[in-house]
Amino acid sequence: EADVSELRSLEYPVGQVPPCYLSPERYGLYQKPTSTVIMLKDAVAAAASIRATYTITHVVSTAADTIAVKDREPVACWAAALLCDELAAFYSGGTDSTIQADSSPGQSRAQEYSARARALRKRYLDELGIDDKRNVAAGAVVNLNATDSQGRDRLTHPARYR
């Protein structure tokens, strides 16, 4: 699928135990005017089989459903969380009426939908066994006490302050 599919691996020769995968340096993708093809950089026998693993989008319709049965509830929780986020954003734009007799509190609706979205996201992570505290982006803080290109102190960070 254009702009969706991603080539994950190529297995050659097929059927070995353990499987033998081609390294990404041994193949490449070539964009033809009508399609994308895989180009091998090594010679392979003409009748050889190569197993490709790639990604595609899931289909959910009345005729087909490609989501695994064990993953349907987490996917539904994720979709519901996204919808609750949208509803929270919708209701957060409104303001409460100054006359309390004829109003429904919009801010509390936004907070309620936001809380539901958080709960659904937590349920999604729990169903899949993902620890959201362990899956955080890595980073580092670095102090570069470097001089400029001519070997002099920087204008805003002279050596006497380092």
Phi, psi and omega per residue, in radians:
E1 nan 2.237 -3.115
A2 -1.092 2.390 3.114
D3 1.104 0.173 3.139
V4 -2.217 -0.904 -3.048
S5 -1.196 2.562 3.104
E6 -2.404 2.260 3.119
L7 -1.291 2.129 -3.114
R8 -1.670 -0.746 -3.123
S9 -2.829 2.769 3.009
L10 -2.183 2.222 3.134
E11 -1.853 2.152 3.098
Y12 -2.662 2.283 -0.152
P13 -1.269 2.637 -3.097
V14 -1.317 2.425 3.028
G15 1.726 -0.036 3.113
Q16 -1.315 2.614 3.073
V17 -2.116 2.056 -0.105
P18 -1.229 2.794 -3.094
P19 -1.081 2.560 3.136
C20 -1.881 1.955 -3.107
Y21 -1.773 2.483 3.067
L22 -1.340 2.393 3.098
S23 -1.267 2.628 -3.115
P24 -1.030 -0.354 3.095
E25 -1.257 -0.293 -3.073
R26 -1.615 -0.029 3.090
Y27 -2.584 2.891 3.117
G28 -2.657 2.913 3.104
L29 -1.824 2.401 3.130
Y30 -2.113 2.198 -3.124
Q31 -1.578 1.894 3.037
K32 -1.506 2.928 3.134
P33 -1.039 -0.511 -3.085
T34 -1.925 -0.268 -3.074
S35 -2.823 3.052 3.057
T36 -1.918 2.331 -3.134
V37 -2.137 2.736 3.103
I38 -1.647 2.218 3.116
M39 -1.931 2.147 3.097
L40 -1.551 2.402 3.141
K41 -1.560 -0.241 3.113
D42 -1.878 2.735 3.090
A43 -1.322 2.354 3.117
V44 -2.259 2.516 3.133
A45 -1.004 2.564 -3.051
A46 -1.083 -0.606 -3.093
A47 -1.712 0.187 -3.077
A48 -1.275 2.588 3.069
S49 -1.751 2.435 3.079
I50 -2.253 2.263 3.139
R51 -1.681 2.156 3.125
A52 -1.840 2.366 3.044
T53 -1.975 2.207 -3.085
Y54 -2.554 2.917 -3.113
T55 -1.724 2.621 3.012
I56 -2.486 2.925 3.099
T57 -1.412 2.676 3.060
H58 -1.391 2.659 3.100
V59 -2.053 2.204 3.043
V60 -2.252 1.912 3.121
S61 -2.578 -3.105 3.109
T62 -1.199 -0.430 -3.107
A63 -1.629 -0.531 -3.041
A64 -2.487 2.628 3.070
D65 -2.565 1.906 -3.064
T66 -1.672 0.011 3.107
I67 -1.410 2.291 -3.136
A68 -1.057 2.554 -3.088
V69 -1.002 -0.704 -3.114
K70 -1.210 -0.315 -3.114
D71 -1.778 -0.034 -3.068
R72 -1.149 -0.748 -3.121
E73 -1.168 -0.793 3.070
P74 -1.056 -0.680 3.120
V75 -1.130 -0.707 3.103
A76 -1.122 -0.672 3.100
C77 -1.123 -0.716 3.128
W78 -1.134 -0.772 3.127
A79 -1.103 -0.742 3.128
A80 -1.137 -0.641 3.098
A81 -1.108 -0.718 3.103
L82 -1.105 -0.725 3.119
L83 -1.171 -0.683 3.090
C84 -1.125 -0.630 3.054
D85 -1.082 -0.735 3.105
E86 -1.095 -0.754 3.121
L87 -1.159 -0.665 3.089
A88 -1.097 -0.723 3.103
A89 -1.145 -0.678 3.128
F90 -1.102 -0.824 -3.084
Y91 -1.374 -0.303 3.131
S92 -1.297 -0.329 3.126
G93 -1.313 -0.374 -3.125
G94 -1.420 2.756 3.084
T95 -2.042 2.693 3.122
D96 -1.270 2.520 3.104
S97 -1.244 2.589 3.102
T98 -1.339 -0.400 3.073
I99 -1.648 1.958 -3.028
Q100 -1.353 -0.202 -3.075
A101 -1.266 -0.585 -3.042
D102 -2.193 1.029 -3.133
S103 -2.591 2.742 2.978
S104 -2.083 2.279 -3.040
P105 -1.171 1.962 -3.123
G106 -1.279 -0.621 -3.131
Q107 -1.123 -0.676 3.135
S108 -1.204 -0.538 3.057
R109 -1.124 -0.771 3.137
A110 -1.079 -0.758 3.125
Q111 -1.141 -0.670 3.138
E112 -1.125 -0.801 3.134
Y113 -1.182 -0.611 3.096
S114 -1.137 -0.715 3.104
A115 -1.154 -0.681 3.093
R116 -1.110 -0.710 3.136
A117 -1.094 -0.757 3.109
R118 -1.070 -0.742 -3.132
A119 -1.136 -0.714 3.137
L120 -1.182 -0.670 3.095
R121 -1.135 -0.702 3.091
K122 -1.100 -0.726 3.114
R123 -1.104 -0.714 3.093
Y124 -1.017 -0.863 -3.137
L125 -1.116 -0.698 3.126
D126 -1.144 -0.719 -3.139
E127 -1.088 -0.638 -3.117
L128 -1.593 -0.076 3.119
G129 1.285 0.546 -3.130
I130 -1.719 2.215 3.080
D131 -1.618 1.884 -3.048
D132 -1.194 -0.334 3.099
K133 -1.369 -0.449 3.134
R134 -1.539 -0.383 -3.096
N135 -1.726 1.219 3.116
V136 -2.063 2.756 -3.131
A137 -1.194 2.528 3.112
A138 -1.580 2.625 3.119
G139 -2.814 2.935 3.131
A140 -2.594 2.583 3.059
V141 -1.839 2.243 -3.079
V142 -2.171 2.372 3.073
N143 -1.822 1.902 -3.136
L144 -1.671 1.800 3.076
N145 -1.574 1.114 -3.051
A146 -1.827 2.706 3.070
T147 -1.590 3.014 3.104
D148 -1.347 -3.064 -3.037
S149 -1.166 -0.301 3.134
Q150 -1.791 0.149 3.074
G151 1.470 0.144 -3.139
R152 -1.713 2.944 3.073
D153 -1.125 2.673 3.038
R154 -1.277 2.681 -3.106
L155 -1.140 -0.772 -3.063
T156 -1.692 -0.147 -3.134
H157 -2.347 1.205 -3.134
P158 -1.213 2.803 -3.062
A159 -1.101 -0.493 -3.107
R160 -1.165 -0.332 3.121
Y161 -1.715 -0.078 -3.100
R162 -1.543 nan nan
